[in-house]
Amino acid sequence: AAGLNSHGLRYSSQWAGQFELVGVDLMLDSELNVWLMEMNASPSLATEEAAGTPGPERDLPTKRAMLRDMLRLADVLPE
């Protein structure tokens, strides 16, 4: 995914300097149609195990990768 630099926005004065993390739950049906299940304004970044959810050993790598990608898109981390 391209960061802000690839769109000609090289300096923080050229963009708002802020971003928001939003959780989106999508589902694919048998015909590969995408269905929006829900959106969360403040998705959980917790990794503790809860009933019916993946354990921390599966949840932590997924959330780390998501945060890394988000920060790269905002050009906070180098690509």
All heavy atoms as a GROMACS GRO file, in nm:
protein
  603
    1ALA      N    1   0.084  -0.119   0.000
    1ALA     CA    2   0.000   0.000   0.000
    1ALA      C    3   0.088   0.124   0.000
    1ALA      O    4   0.192   0.127   0.063
    1ALA     CB    5  -0.090  -0.002   0.122
    2ALA      N    6   0.044   0.223  -0.071
    2ALA     CA    7   0.122   0.345  -0.084
    2ALA      C    8   0.097   0.438   0.034
    2ALA      O    9  -0.014   0.452   0.082
    2ALA     CB   10   0.084   0.414  -0.213
    3GLY      N   11   0.204   0.501   0.081
    3GLY     CA   12   0.191   0.599   0.187
    3GLY      C   13   0.161   0.736   0.130
    3GLY      O   14   0.144   0.755   0.010
    4LEU      N   15   0.155   0.835   0.216
    4LEU     CA   16   0.123   0.971   0.173
    4LEU      C   17   0.229   1.029   0.081
    4LEU      O   18   0.197   1.108  -0.008
    4LEU     CB   19   0.105   1.061   0.296
    4LEU     CG   20  -0.013   1.024   0.387
    4LEU    CD1   21  -0.012   1.109   0.512
    4LEU    CD2   22  -0.145   1.040   0.314
    5ASN      N   23   0.357   0.990   0.099
    5ASN     CA   24   0.463   1.042   0.014
    5ASN      C   25   0.438   1.010  -0.133
    5ASN      O   26   0.467   1.091  -0.220
    5ASN     CB   27   0.599   0.987   0.055
    5ASN     CG   28   0.654   1.055   0.178
    5ASN    OD1   29   0.620   1.168   0.206
    5ASN    ND2   30   0.738   0.985   0.251
    6SER      N   31   0.384   0.893  -0.162
    6SER     CA   32   0.360   0.853  -0.300
    6SER      C   33   0.249   0.935  -0.365
    6SER      O   34   0.232   0.930  -0.486
    6SER     CB   35   0.329   0.704  -0.309
    6SER     OG   36   0.207   0.677  -0.245
    7HIS      N   37   0.175   1.009  -0.285
    7HIS     CA   38   0.067   1.094  -0.337
    7HIS      C   39   0.110   1.241  -0.342
    7HIS      O   40   0.026   1.330  -0.354
    7HIS     CB   41  -0.058   1.079  -0.253
    7HIS     CG   42  -0.116   0.940  -0.258
    7HIS    ND1   43  -0.181   0.891  -0.367
    7HIS    CD2   44  -0.113   0.841  -0.168
    7HIS    CE1   45  -0.218   0.766  -0.344
    7HIS    NE2   46  -0.177   0.733  -0.224
    8GLY      N   47   0.239   1.266  -0.330
    8GLY     CA   48   0.290   1.402  -0.337
    8GLY      C   49   0.275   1.481  -0.209
    8GLY      O   50   0.292   1.602  -0.207
    9LEU      N   51   0.240   1.414  -0.100
    9LEU     CA   52   0.224   1.481   0.029
    9LEU      C   53   0.346   1.450   0.114
    9LEU      O   54   0.344   1.363   0.200
    9LEU     CB   55   0.095   1.434   0.097
    9LEU     CG   56  -0.032   1.455   0.015
    9LEU    CD1   57  -0.150   1.388   0.083
    9LEU    CD2   58  -0.059   1.603  -0.007
   10ARG      N   59   0.454   1.523   0.092
   10ARG     CA   60   0.581   1.491   0.156
   10ARG      C   61   0.598   1.554   0.293
   10ARG      O   62   0.675   1.504   0.374
   10ARG     CB   63   0.696   1.535   0.067
   10ARG     CG   64   0.699   1.459  -0.062
   10ARG     CD   65   0.815   1.499  -0.144
   10ARG     NE   66   0.844   1.387  -0.229
   10ARG     CZ   67   0.960   1.361  -0.279
   10ARG    NH1   68   1.061   1.438  -0.256
   10ARG    NH2   69   0.978   1.256  -0.356
   11TYR      N   70   0.532   1.662   0.320
   11TYR     CA   71   0.554   1.734   0.445
   11TYR      C   72   0.426   1.737   0.527
   11TYR      O   73   0.316   1.744   0.473
   11TYR     CB   74   0.602   1.877   0.416
   11TYR     CG   75   0.720   1.880   0.322
   11TYR    CD1   76   0.704   1.913   0.188
   11TYR    CD2   77   0.846   1.843   0.367
   11TYR    CE1   78   0.813   1.913   0.102
   11TYR    CE2   79   0.955   1.842   0.282
   11TYR     CZ   80   0.938   1.877   0.149
   11TYR     OH   81   1.045   1.875   0.064
   12SER      N   82   0.442   1.733   0.658
   12SER     CA   83   0.324   1.729   0.745
   12SER      C   84   0.234   1.850   0.726
   12SER      O   85   0.115   1.843   0.751
   12SER     CB   86   0.366   1.718   0.891
   12SER     OG   87   0.445   1.829   0.929
   13SER      N   88   0.289   1.961   0.677
   13SER     CA   89   0.205   2.079   0.652
   13SER      C   90   0.110   2.057   0.535
   13SER      O   91   0.016   2.134   0.517
   13SER     CB   92   0.293   2.202   0.626
   13SER     OG   93   0.372   2.180   0.510
   14GLN      N   94   0.132   1.952   0.456
   14GLN     CA   95   0.048   1.924   0.340
   14GLN      C   96  -0.068   1.830   0.371
   14GLN      O   97  -0.152   1.806   0.286
   14GLN     CB   98   0.132   1.863   0.228
   14GLN     CG   99   0.236   1.958   0.172
   14GLN     CD  100   0.323   1.889   0.070
   14GLN    OE1  101   0.385   1.788   0.099
   14GLN    NE2  102   0.328   1.945  -0.050
   15TRP      N  103  -0.073   1.778   0.489
   15TRP     CA  104  -0.183   1.691   0.529
   15TRP      C  105  -0.220   1.720   0.674
   15TRP      O  106  -0.149   1.788   0.745
   15TRP     CB  107  -0.154   1.544   0.504
   15TRP     CG  108  -0.021   1.494   0.552
   15TRP    CD1  109   0.099   1.506   0.489
   15TRP    CD2  110   0.006   1.425   0.674
   15TRP    NE1  111   0.198   1.448   0.562
   15TRP    CE2  112   0.144   1.398   0.678
   15TRP    CE3  113  -0.072   1.384   0.781
   15TRP    CZ2  114   0.205   1.331   0.783
   15TRP    CZ3  115  -0.011   1.317   0.886
   15TRP    CH2  116   0.126   1.291   0.885
   16ALA      N  117  -0.331   1.671   0.717
   16ALA     CA  118  -0.387   1.708   0.848
   16ALA      C  119  -0.302   1.663   0.965
   16ALA      O  120  -0.312   1.719   1.072
   16ALA     CB  121  -0.528   1.650   0.862
   17GLY      N  122  -0.219   1.562   0.948
   17GLY     CA  123  -0.134   1.518   1.058
   17GLY      C  124  -0.204   1.431   1.160
   17GLY      O  125  -0.155   1.410   1.269
   18GLN      N  126  -0.319   1.380   1.126
   18GLN     CA  127  -0.390   1.292   1.218
   18GLN      C  128  -0.466   1.185   1.140
   18GLN      O  129  -0.490   1.200   1.022
   18GLN     CB  130  -0.486   1.369   1.307
   18GLN     CG  131  -0.590   1.448   1.232
   18GLN     CD  132  -0.670   1.535   1.325
   18GLN    OE1  133  -0.676   1.511   1.445
   18GLN    NE2  134  -0.733   1.636   1.272
   19PHE      N  135  -0.496   1.078   1.208
   19PHE     CA  136  -0.571   0.970   1.144
   19PHE      C  137  -0.653   0.902   1.252
   19PHE      O  138  -0.634   0.925   1.371
   19PHE     CB  139  -0.478   0.871   1.074
   19PHE     CG  140  -0.372   0.812   1.164
   19PHE    CD1  141  -0.397   0.696   1.235
   19PHE    CD2  142  -0.248   0.874   1.176
   19PHE    CE1  143  -0.300   0.644   1.319
   19PHE    CE2  144  -0.151   0.821   1.259
   19PHE     CZ  145  -0.178   0.706   1.330
   20GLU      N  146  -0.744   0.818   1.209
   20GLU     CA  147  -0.831   0.746   1.303
   20GLU      C  148  -0.837   0.600   1.263
   20GLU      O  149  -0.849   0.567   1.145
   20GLU     CB  150  -0.971   0.807   1.299
   20GLU     CG  151  -1.065   0.748   1.401
   20GLU     CD  152  -1.196   0.824   1.408
   20GLU    OE1  153  -1.206   0.935   1.355
   20GLU    OE2  154  -1.290   0.767   1.466
   21LEU      N  155  -0.828   0.514   1.361
   21LEU     CA  156  -0.842   0.371   1.340
   21LEU      C  157  -0.989   0.334   1.356
   21LEU      O  158  -1.051   0.366   1.457
   21LEU     CB  159  -0.757   0.294   1.442
   21LEU     CG  160  -0.771   0.143   1.441
   21LEU    CD1  161  -0.723   0.085   1.309
   21LEU    CD2  162  -0.694   0.083   1.557
   22VAL      N  163  -1.044   0.269   1.254
   22VAL     CA  164  -1.183   0.226   1.256
   22VAL      C  165  -1.184   0.076   1.230
   22VAL      O  166  -1.114   0.027   1.140
   22VAL     CB  167  -1.265   0.299   1.147
   22VAL    CG1  168  -1.408   0.249   1.143
   22VAL    CG2  169  -1.262   0.449   1.170
   23GLY      N  170  -1.262   0.003   1.306
   23GLY     CA  171  -1.275  -0.141   1.286
   23GLY      C  172  -1.390  -0.170   1.191
   23GLY      O  173  -1.499  -0.115   1.206
   24VAL      N  174  -1.365  -0.256   1.093
   24VAL     CA  175  -1.469  -0.292   0.996
   24VAL      C  176  -1.475  -0.444   0.989
   24VAL      O  177  -1.375  -0.509   0.964
   24VAL     CB  178  -1.436  -0.233   0.856
   24VAL    CG1  179  -1.542  -0.273   0.755
   24VAL    CG2  180  -1.422  -0.083   0.862
   25ASP      N  181  -1.592  -0.499   1.013
   25ASP     CA  182  -1.613  -0.644   1.002
   25ASP      C  183  -1.689  -0.671   0.873
   25ASP      O  184  -1.800  -0.621   0.852
   25ASP     CB  185  -1.694  -0.697   1.120
   25ASP     CG  186  -1.620  -0.684   1.252
   25ASP    OD1  187  -1.497  -0.668   1.249
   25ASP    OD2  188  -1.685  -0.688   1.357
   26LEU      N  189  -1.626  -0.750   0.786
   26LEU     CA  190  -1.685  -0.785   0.657
   26LEU      C  191  -1.705  -0.935   0.649
   26LEU      O  192  -1.635  -1.011   0.714
   26LEU     CB  193  -1.592  -0.742   0.542
   26LEU     CG  194  -1.554  -0.594   0.538
   26LEU    CD1  195  -1.446  -0.571   0.434
   26LEU    CD2  196  -1.674  -0.508   0.512
   27MET      N  197  -1.800  -0.977   0.567
   27MET     CA  198  -1.825  -1.119   0.547
   27MET      C  199  -1.840  -1.145   0.397
   27MET      O  200  -1.899  -1.064   0.326
   27MET     CB  201  -1.953  -1.161   0.620
   27MET     CG  202  -1.984  -1.309   0.607
   27MET     SD  203  -2.131  -1.359   0.698
   27MET     CE  204  -2.260  -1.287   0.599
   28LEU      N  205  -1.785  -1.256   0.350
   28LEU     CA  206  -1.804  -1.300   0.212
   28LEU      C  207  -1.906  -1.413   0.211
   28LEU      O  208  -1.896  -1.506   0.290
   28LEU     CB  209  -1.673  -1.351   0.153
   28LEU     CG  210  -1.563  -1.250   0.128
   28LEU    CD1  211  -1.436  -1.321   0.082
   28LEU    CD2  212  -1.606  -1.148   0.026
   29ASP      N  213  -2.002  -1.405   0.118
   29ASP     CA  214  -2.095  -1.517   0.107
   29ASP      C  215  -2.043  -1.617   0.003
   29ASP      O  216  -1.934  -1.601  -0.051
   29ASP     CB  217  -2.237  -1.468   0.076
   29ASP     CG  218  -2.253  -1.399  -0.059
   29ASP    OD1  219  -2.167  -1.419  -0.147
   29ASP    OD2  220  -2.352  -1.327  -0.075
   30SER      N  221  -2.119  -1.719  -0.025
   30SER     CA  222  -2.074  -1.826  -0.114
   30SER      C  223  -2.053  -1.778  -0.258
   30SER      O  224  -1.985  -1.845  -0.335
   30SER     CB  225  -2.175  -1.941  -0.113
   30SER     OG  226  -2.302  -1.895  -0.156
   31GLU      N  227  -2.109  -1.662  -0.294
   31GLU     CA  228  -2.090  -1.605  -0.427
   31GLU      C  229  -1.987  -1.493  -0.426
   31GLU      O  230  -1.975  -1.417  -0.521
   31GLU     CB  231  -2.223  -1.556  -0.481
   31GLU     CG  232  -2.324  -1.669  -0.501
   31GLU     CD  233  -2.458  -1.619  -0.547
   31GLU    OE1  234  -2.473  -1.499  -0.578
   31GLU    OE2  235  -2.551  -1.702  -0.552
   32LEU      N  236  -1.912  -1.481  -0.316
   32LEU     CA  237  -1.808  -1.382  -0.296
   32LEU      C  238  -1.859  -1.238  -0.295
   32LEU      O  239  -1.786  -1.144  -0.325
   32LEU     CB  240  -1.695  -1.398  -0.398
   32LEU     CG  241  -1.622  -1.533  -0.395
   32LEU    CD1  242  -1.514  -1.537  -0.501
   32LEU    CD2  243  -1.566  -1.563  -0.257
   33ASN      N  244  -1.986  -1.220  -0.259
   33ASN     CA  245  -2.039  -1.086  -0.234
   33ASN      C  246  -1.991  -1.042  -0.097
   33ASN      O  247  -1.988  -1.122  -0.002
   33ASN     CB  248  -2.192  -1.085  -0.236
   33ASN     CG  249  -2.246  -1.120  -0.373
   33ASN    OD1  250  -2.207  -1.059  -0.471
   33ASN    ND2  251  -2.333  -1.219  -0.378
   34VAL      N  252  -1.954  -0.916  -0.083
   34VAL     CA  253  -1.904  -0.863   0.043
   34VAL      C  254  -2.020  -0.798   0.119
   34VAL      O  255  -2.094  -0.718   0.064
   34VAL     CB  256  -1.792  -0.759   0.019
   34VAL    CG1  257  -1.743  -0.702   0.151
   34VAL    CG2  258  -1.679  -0.820  -0.060
   35TRP      N  259  -2.033  -0.835   0.246
   35TRP     CA  260  -2.137  -0.782   0.332
   35TRP      C  261  -2.072  -0.710   0.450
   35TRP      O  262  -1.985  -0.766   0.517
   35TRP     CB  263  -2.227  -0.894   0.384
   35TRP     CG  264  -2.304  -0.962   0.276
   35TRP    CD1  265  -2.263  -1.065   0.198
   35TRP    CD2  266  -2.435  -0.928   0.233
   35TRP    NE1  267  -2.360  -1.100   0.108
   35TRP    CE2  268  -2.468  -1.017   0.128
   35TRP    CE3  269  -2.529  -0.834   0.274
   35TRP    CZ2  270  -2.590  -1.013   0.064
   35TRP    CZ3  271  -2.650  -0.831   0.209
   35TRP    CH2  272  -2.680  -0.919   0.105
   36LEU      N  273  -2.113  -0.586   0.473
   36LEU     CA  274  -2.067  -0.512   0.590
   36LEU      C  275  -2.146  -0.559   0.711
   36LEU      O  276  -2.269  -0.550   0.714
   36LEU     CB  277  -2.088  -0.361   0.570
   36LEU     CG  278  -2.058  -0.272   0.690
   36LEU    CD1  279  -1.910  -0.278   0.726
   36LEU    CD2  280  -2.102  -0.129   0.661
   37MET      N  281  -2.075  -0.614   0.810
   37MET     CA  282  -2.142  -0.664   0.929
   37MET      C  283  -2.152  -0.555   1.036
   37MET      O  284  -2.257  -0.537   1.097
   37MET     CB  285  -2.067  -0.785   0.985
   37MET     CG  286  -2.055  -0.900   0.887
   37MET     SD  287  -2.213  -0.954   0.819
   37MET     CE  288  -2.289  -1.024   0.961
   38GLU      N  289  -2.042  -0.484   1.060
   38GLU     CA  290  -2.045  -0.374   1.156
   38GLU      C  291  -1.919  -0.290   1.141
   38GLU      O  292  -1.820  -0.333   1.084
   38GLU     CB  293  -2.056  -0.424   1.301
   38GLU     CG  294  -1.932  -0.486   1.357
   38GLU     CD  295  -1.944  -0.522   1.505
   38GLU    OE1  296  -2.028  -0.465   1.575
   38GLU    OE2  297  -1.867  -0.607   1.548
   39MET      N  298  -1.927  -0.168   1.193
   39MET     CA  299  -1.812  -0.078   1.200
   39MET      C  300  -1.798  -0.033   1.345
   39MET      O  301  -1.897  -0.006   1.412
   39MET     CB  302  -1.832   0.043   1.109
   39MET     CG  303  -1.831   0.007   0.962
   39MET     SD  304  -1.843   0.149   0.854
   39MET     CE  305  -1.682   0.221   0.875
   40ASN      N  306  -1.673  -0.026   1.390
   40ASN     CA  307  -1.645   0.014   1.528
   40ASN      C  308  -1.560   0.139   1.529
   40ASN      O  309  -1.453   0.143   1.468
   40ASN     CB  310  -1.569  -0.098   1.602
   40ASN     CG  311  -1.648  -0.227   1.602
   40ASN    OD1  312  -1.759  -0.231   1.652
   40ASN    ND2  313  -1.591  -0.332   1.544
   41ALA      N  314  -1.607   0.242   1.599
   41ALA     CA  315  -1.532   0.368   1.608
   41ALA      C  316  -1.409   0.353   1.695
   41ALA      O  317  -1.312   0.426   1.679
   41ALA     CB  318  -1.622   0.478   1.662
   42SER      N  319  -1.410   0.259   1.787
   42SER     CA  320  -1.293   0.237   1.873
   42SER      C  321  -1.271   0.087   1.891
   42SER      O  322  -1.307   0.028   1.993
   42SER     CB  323  -1.312   0.306   2.009
   42SER     OG  324  -1.430   0.262   2.071
   43PRO      N  325  -1.213   0.023   1.789
   43PRO     CA  326  -1.191  -0.123   1.796
   43PRO      C  327  -1.091  -0.159   1.905
   43PRO      O  328  -0.999  -0.082   1.934
   43PRO     CB  329  -1.138  -0.158   1.658
   43PRO     CG  330  -1.079  -0.032   1.606
   43PRO     CD  331  -1.160   0.080   1.666
   44SER      N  332  -1.110  -0.274   1.963
   44SER     CA  333  -1.021  -0.320   2.070
   44SER      C  334  -0.886  -0.360   2.014
   44SER      O  335  -0.877  -0.428   1.911
   44SER     CB  336  -1.083  -0.441   2.141
   44SER     OG  337  -0.989  -0.497   2.230
   45LEU      N  338  -0.781  -0.316   2.080
   45LEU     CA  339  -0.646  -0.360   2.047
   45LEU      C  340  -0.592  -0.454   2.154
   45LEU      O  341  -0.475  -0.490   2.153
   45LEU     CB  342  -0.553  -0.239   2.030
   45LEU     CG  343  -0.590  -0.145   1.917
   45LEU    CD1  344  -0.496  -0.026   1.913
   45LEU    CD2  345  -0.589  -0.217   1.783
   46ALA      N  346  -0.679  -0.493   2.246
   46ALA     CA  347  -0.640  -0.585   2.353
   46ALA      C  348  -0.609  -0.722   2.295
   46ALA      O  349  -0.667  -0.763   2.194
   46ALA     CB  350  -0.751  -0.596   2.457
   47THR      N  351  -0.519  -0.796   2.358
   47THR     CA  352  -0.484  -0.929   2.310
   47THR      C  353  -0.516  -1.038   2.412
   47THR      O  354  -0.483  -1.152   2.390
   47THR     CB  355  -0.333  -0.936   2.276
   47THR    OG1  356  -0.258  -0.900   2.390
   47THR    CG2  357  -0.302  -0.845   2.160
   48GLU      N  358  -0.580  -1.001   2.521
   48GLU     CA  359  -0.614  -1.106   2.618
   48GLU      C  360  -0.722  -1.197   2.561
   48GLU      O  361  -0.801  -1.156   2.477
   48GLU     CB  362  -0.658  -1.048   2.752
   48GLU     CG  363  -0.781  -0.964   2.748
   48GLU     CD  364  -0.752  -0.815   2.730
   48GLU    OE1  365  -0.635  -0.776   2.720
   48GLU    OE2  366  -0.849  -0.739   2.723
   49GLU      N  367  -0.722  -1.319   2.608
   49GLU     CA  368  -0.815  -1.419   2.557
   49GLU      C  369  -0.953  -1.399   2.617
   49GLU      O  370  -0.968  -1.381   2.737
   49GLU     CB  371  -0.763  -1.559   2.592
   49GLU     CG  372  -0.830  -1.667   2.514
   49GLU     CD  373  -0.754  -1.799   2.525
   49GLU    OE1  374  -0.641  -1.799   2.571
   49GLU    OE2  375  -0.813  -1.901   2.487
   50ALA      N  376  -1.055  -1.398   2.532
   50ALA     CA  377  -1.194  -1.390   2.577
   50ALA      C  378  -1.269  -1.509   2.517
   50ALA      O  379  -1.227  -1.565   2.416
   50ALA     CB  380  -1.257  -1.259   2.530
   51ALA      N  381  -1.378  -1.544   2.578
   51ALA     CA  382  -1.455  -1.659   2.531
   51ALA      C  383  -1.497  -1.640   2.386
   51ALA      O  384  -1.549  -1.535   2.349
   51ALA     CB  385  -1.578  -1.678   2.619
   52GLY      N  386  -1.472  -1.739   2.304
   52GLY     CA  387  -1.514  -1.736   2.164
   52GLY      C  388  -1.424  -1.654   2.072
   52GLY      O  389  -1.461  -1.630   1.958
   53THR      N  390  -1.308  -1.611   2.120
   53THR     CA  391  -1.217  -1.533   2.036
   53THR      C  392  -1.084  -1.605   2.026
   53THR      O  393  -1.052  -1.689   2.109
   53THR     CB  394  -1.193  -1.392   2.095
   53THR    OG1  395  -1.131  -1.405   2.222
   53THR    CG2  396  -1.322  -1.316   2.109
   54PRO      N  397  -1.003  -1.570   1.925
   54PRO     CA  398  -0.870  -1.632   1.914
   54PRO      C  399  -0.784  -1.597   2.036
   54PRO      O  400  -0.800  -1.489   2.093
   54PRO     CB  401  -0.811  -1.571   1.788
   54PRO     CG  402  -0.922  -1.505   1.717
   54PRO     CD  403  -1.029  -1.478   1.818
   55GLY      N  404  -0.697  -1.687   2.074
   55GLY     CA  405  -0.607  -1.660   2.186
   55GLY      C  406  -0.501  -1.558   2.149
   55GLY      O  407  -0.483  -1.525   2.032
   56PRO      N  408  -0.428  -1.506   2.248
   56PRO     CA  409  -0.326  -1.405   2.224
   56PRO      C  410  -0.219  -1.449   2.124
   56PRO      O  411  -0.167  -1.366   2.049
   56PRO     CB  412  -0.264  -1.381   2.361
   56PRO     CG  413  -0.362  -1.431   2.459
   56PRO     CD  414  -0.442  -1.538   2.389
   57GLU      N  415  -0.189  -1.578   2.118
   57GLU     CA  416  -0.085  -1.625   2.027
   57GLU      C  417  -0.126  -1.607   1.881
   57GLU      O  418  -0.042  -1.596   1.793
   57GLU     CB  419  -0.049  -1.772   2.054
   57GLU     CG  420  -0.160  -1.871   2.026
   57GLU     CD  421  -0.267  -1.881   2.134
   57GLU    OE1  422  -0.247  -1.827   2.245
   57GLU    OE2  423  -0.371  -1.943   2.107
   58ARG      N  424  -0.256  -1.599   1.852
   58ARG     CA  425  -0.304  -1.573   1.716
   58ARG      C  426  -0.342  -1.426   1.698
   58ARG      O  427  -0.329  -1.372   1.589
   58ARG     CB  428  -0.427  -1.660   1.686
   58ARG     CG  429  -0.392  -1.806   1.665
   58ARG     CD  430  -0.510  -1.889   1.624
   58ARG     NE  431  -0.583  -1.829   1.513
   58ARG     CZ  432  -0.713  -1.849   1.493
   58ARG    NH1  433  -0.782  -1.925   1.573
   58ARG    NH2  434  -0.773  -1.793   1.391
   59ASP      N  435  -0.390  -1.364   1.802
   59ASP     CA  436  -0.441  -1.228   1.795
   59ASP      C  437  -0.328  -1.124   1.789
   59ASP      O  438  -0.336  -1.027   1.713
   59ASP     CB  439  -0.528  -1.202   1.918
   59ASP     CG  440  -0.624  -1.088   1.900
   59ASP    OD1  441  -0.666  -1.063   1.786
   59ASP    OD2  442  -0.658  -1.023   2.001
   60LEU      N  443  -0.222  -1.144   1.865
   60LEU     CA  444  -0.114  -1.046   1.873
   60LEU      C  445  -0.045  -1.023   1.738
   60LEU      O  446  -0.029  -0.908   1.696
   60LEU     CB  447  -0.013  -1.086   1.980
   60LEU     CG  448   0.100  -0.988   2.006
   60LEU    CD1  449   0.048  -0.852   2.049
   60LEU    CD2  450   0.195  -1.044   2.112
   61PRO      N  451  -0.005  -1.128   1.663
   61PRO     CA  452   0.059  -1.103   1.532
   61PRO      C  453  -0.033  -1.028   1.435
   61PRO      O  454   0.013  -0.942   1.360
   61PRO     CB  455   0.091  -1.243   1.480
   61PRO     CG  456   0.094  -1.330   1.601
   61PRO     CD  457  -0.004  -1.270   1.697
   62THR      N  458  -0.162  -1.058   1.438
   62THR     CA  459  -0.257  -0.991   1.350
   62THR      C  460  -0.266  -0.842   1.383
   62THR      O  461  -0.262  -0.757   1.295
   62THR     CB  462  -0.396  -1.056   1.362
   62THR    OG1  463  -0.386  -1.193   1.327
   62THR    CG2  464  -0.498  -0.987   1.274
   63LYS      N  465  -0.277  -0.811   1.512
   63LYS     CA  466  -0.289  -0.671   1.553
   63LYS      C  467  -0.158  -0.595   1.532
   63LYS      O  468  -0.160  -0.478   1.494
   63LYS     CB  469  -0.339  -0.663   1.696
   63LYS     CG  470  -0.486  -0.705   1.703
   63LYS     CD  471  -0.545  -0.692   1.839
   63LYS     CE  472  -0.693  -0.731   1.832
   63LYS     NZ  473  -0.757  -0.728   1.961
   64ARG      N  474  -0.046  -0.659   1.553
   64ARG     CA  475   0.083  -0.594   1.526
   64ARG      C  476   0.095  -0.559   1.378
   64ARG      O  477   0.137  -0.449   1.342
   64ARG     CB  478   0.199  -0.685   1.565
   64ARG     CG  479   0.234  -0.680   1.709
   64ARG     CD  480   0.360  -0.760   1.733
   64ARG     NE  481   0.395  -0.754   1.873
   64ARG     CZ  482   0.467  -0.844   1.936
   64ARG    NH1  483   0.512  -0.950   1.871
   64ARG    NH2  484   0.494  -0.830   2.063
   65ALA      N  485   0.060  -0.652   1.291
   65ALA     CA  486   0.068  -0.628   1.147
   65ALA      C  487  -0.027  -0.516   1.105
   65ALA      O  488   0.009  -0.430   1.024
   65ALA     CB  489   0.035  -0.757   1.070
   66MET      N  490  -0.149  -0.513   1.161
   66MET     CA  491  -0.245  -0.408   1.128
   66MET      C  492  -0.192  -0.272   1.172
   66MET      O  493  -0.199  -0.175   1.096
   66MET     CB  494  -0.379  -0.439   1.196
   66MET     CG  495  -0.488  -0.336   1.172
   66MET     SD  496  -0.489  -0.193   1.284
   66MET     CE  497  -0.496  -0.268   1.443
   67LEU      N  498  -0.138  -0.263   1.293
   67LEU     CA  499  -0.084  -0.136   1.341
   67LEU      C  500   0.036  -0.090   1.259
   67LEU      O  501   0.048   0.028   1.225
   67LEU     CB  502  -0.046  -0.147   1.489
   67LEU     CG  503  -0.163  -0.149   1.587
   67LEU    CD1  504  -0.114  -0.183   1.727
   67LEU    CD2  505  -0.235  -0.016   1.586
   68ARG      N  506   0.124  -0.184   1.223
   68ARG     CA  507   0.239  -0.151   1.140
   68ARG      C  508   0.192  -0.097   1.005
   68ARG      O  509   0.241   0.007   0.958
   68ARG     CB  510   0.327  -0.274   1.120
   68ARG     CG  511   0.454  -0.245   1.039
   68ARG     CD  512   0.535  -0.370   1.010
   68ARG     NE  513   0.454  -0.466   0.932
   68ARG     CZ  514   0.417  -0.586   0.975
   68ARG    NH1  515   0.454  -0.629   1.094
   68ARG    NH2  516   0.344  -0.664   0.899
   69ASP      N  517   0.095  -0.162   0.941
   69ASP     CA  518   0.043  -0.115   0.813
   69ASP      C  519  -0.022   0.022   0.826
   69ASP      O  520  -0.004   0.109   0.740
   69ASP     CB  521  -0.057  -0.215   0.756
   69ASP     CG  522   0.007  -0.345   0.711
   69ASP    OD1  523   0.132  -0.350   0.700
   69ASP    OD2  524  -0.067  -0.442   0.689
   70MET      N  525  -0.098   0.044   0.933
   70MET     CA  526  -0.164   0.172   0.954
   70MET      C  527  -0.060   0.284   0.969
   70MET      O  528  -0.073   0.390   0.907
   70MET     CB  529  -0.253   0.167   1.078
   70MET     CG  530  -0.322   0.299   1.109
   70MET     SD  531  -0.411   0.298   1.266
   70MET     CE  532  -0.275   0.290   1.383
   71LEU      N  533   0.044   0.260   1.047
   71LEU     CA  534   0.147   0.362   1.068
   71LEU      C  535   0.228   0.386   0.942
   71LEU      O  536   0.271   0.499   0.915
   71LEU     CB  537   0.236   0.322   1.185
   71LEU     CG  538   0.165   0.321   1.321
   71LEU    CD1  539   0.256   0.264   1.428
   71LEU    CD2  540   0.116   0.459   1.359
   72ARG      N  541   0.248   0.284   0.861
   72ARG     CA  542   0.318   0.303   0.733
   72ARG      C  543   0.233   0.386   0.637
   72ARG      O  544   0.285   0.472   0.566
   72ARG     CB  545   0.354   0.170   0.670
   72ARG     CG  546   0.474   0.107   0.736
   72ARG     CD  547   0.517  -0.018   0.666
   72ARG     NE  548   0.636  -0.072   0.731
   72ARG     CZ  549   0.671  -0.198   0.725
   72ARG    NH1  550   0.601  -0.284   0.656
   72ARG    NH2  551   0.780  -0.238   0.787
   73LEU      N  552   0.103   0.360   0.632
   73LEU     CA  553   0.016   0.439   0.545
   73LEU      C  554   0.013   0.586   0.587
   73LEU      O  555   0.001   0.675   0.504
   73LEU     CB  556  -0.128   0.382   0.548
   73LEU     CG  557  -0.147   0.254   0.468
   73LEU    CD1  558  -0.282   0.192   0.502
   73LEU    CD2  559  -0.137   0.283   0.321
   74ALA      N  560   0.026   0.611   0.717
   74ALA     CA  561   0.029   0.749   0.767
   74ALA      C  562   0.169   0.808   0.761
   74ALA      O  563   0.190   0.921   0.803
   74ALA     CB  564  -0.023   0.753   0.911
   75ASP      N  565   0.264   0.732   0.706
   75ASP     CA  566   0.404   0.772   0.692
   75ASP      C  567   0.471   0.802   0.827
   75ASP      O  568   0.559   0.886   0.836
   75ASP     CB  569   0.420   0.892   0.598
   75ASP     CG  570   0.413   0.850   0.453
   75ASP    OD1  571   0.435   0.731   0.424
   75ASP    OD2  572   0.388   0.936   0.369
   76VAL      N  573   0.428   0.733   0.930
   76VAL     CA  574   0.492   0.746   1.060
   76VAL      C  575   0.610   0.649   1.067
   76VAL      O  576   0.712   0.676   1.129
   76VAL     CB  577   0.392   0.718   1.175
   76VAL    CG1  578   0.459   0.721   1.310
   76VAL    CG2  579   0.278   0.819   1.168
   77LEU      N  580   0.600   0.535   0.998
   77LEU     CA  581   0.707   0.436   0.989
   77LEU      C  582   0.758   0.431   0.846
   77LEU      O  583   0.680   0.447   0.752
   77LEU     CB  584   0.655   0.296   1.027
   77LEU     CG  585   0.614   0.272   1.170
   77LEU    CD1  586   0.561   0.130   1.186
   77LEU    CD2  587   0.731   0.294   1.264
   78PRO      N  588   0.886   0.405   0.828
   78PRO     CA  589   0.938   0.391   0.692
   78PRO      C  590   0.885   0.264   0.627
   78PRO      O  591   0.856   0.167   0.695
   78PRO     CB  592   1.089   0.385   0.710
   78PRO     CG  593   1.108   0.342   0.851
   78PRO     CD  594   0.989   0.390   0.928
   79GLU      N  595   0.872   0.266   0.494
   79GLU     CA  596   0.824   0.147   0.423
   79GLU      C  597   0.934   0.046   0.408
   79GLU      O  598   1.048   0.072   0.412
   79GLU     CB  599   0.769   0.186   0.287
   79GLU     CG  600   0.644   0.270   0.303
   79GLU     CD  601   0.570   0.291   0.173
   79GLU    OE1  602   0.573   0.202   0.086
   79GLU    OE2  603   0.510   0.396   0.158
   0.00000   0.00000   0.00000
